[in-house]
Amino acid sequence: MNALNRLKPLTRLVKPLLLAATLAAAAPTATAQERVLNLYSARHYQTDEALYANFTKATGIRINRVEADDAGILARLKAEGAASPADVILLVDAARLWRGEQEGLFQPVKSAVLERRVPPQLRGGDTGAGPQWVAVSTRARVIVYDKSALKASDVDSYDKLASPALKGKICVRSGSHPYNLSLFGSMLERHGAARTEAWLKGVAGNLARAPKGGDTDQIRSVAAGECAVAISNSYYYARLLRSQKPEDREAVARTAVVFPDQAGAGTHVNISGAAVARNAKNRDAAVAFVEYLTSDEAQRMLADGNNEYPAVTGLNTDNPALVAMGRFKAETVPIAKVGAATAQVQQMLDRVGFK
Ligand code: FE
């Protein structure tokens, strides 16, 4: 099955679309076009739907949503080319946003609102015409460990993941997964090529098993005693913290979470982000939507829906799991540089045999 077939427009949007089509036939084209926004989203959370409904209520602009994962959306945009109906794109990782930017799938947006709301280090590439994408939420790449086997001080920096003391103890998803590519890209920005490649070799040599599964699987493996250390995005641990299932309670009871590098450069933070499509037919509405995503209301809903953190500074989360995990110092490496570093990281992974 190709990427196009895997995309499934939501059936519940069929009716509004038909309605929009009817209106389009009856009204002058320009006006009709302004009332529908085509959103390609890799975010699949129920609270996001409430967010879109609020936008429609405030603006009268309907959101026609197409869902797929990051790779599927990029493939579809490429295949559609200039004929693409996409106006706004939401992806869930910096490496993929950078890829979309490189492939010319987005367009720059100069917006006073976005400049005021989104910190400079959380914006995409900008050659003067405005960033190609902006963060709408953030997630930390944390370390989860077995409390009965290790102390927090054994794993309180990313550097220590390469330490001989952790030989055979680390569980992690594929090194080439975008979440890891972005973390490793951040290391490359911080430490340079030689030190980063040596570190990657050390981490690869410390794995308890060949990489498999997603972040939650790694945490479960720590809880099950298969390994002592897992690398995970913060929201997966938060999800377990909020779960009432006995096996999740058990996993949480056996493990603890560390925000690495608090005494140094800060914990690596990845993003989910929004871009305006290169060939957006409804550019003004698209920009208005991305600006809306940075409003206080939208920021709270975006963050809470997936136990993430707001991208806008000064907005504190009251999510109980994140409050329980505590505040932390985030890195200040520009996320656009992290994204750009991932191509070089992939070559390093190939050389050191980190699958
Ligand atoms: Fe995820």
Residues whose N, C-alpha, C, O or C-beta is under 5 A from the ligand:
A	BS01	FE	none
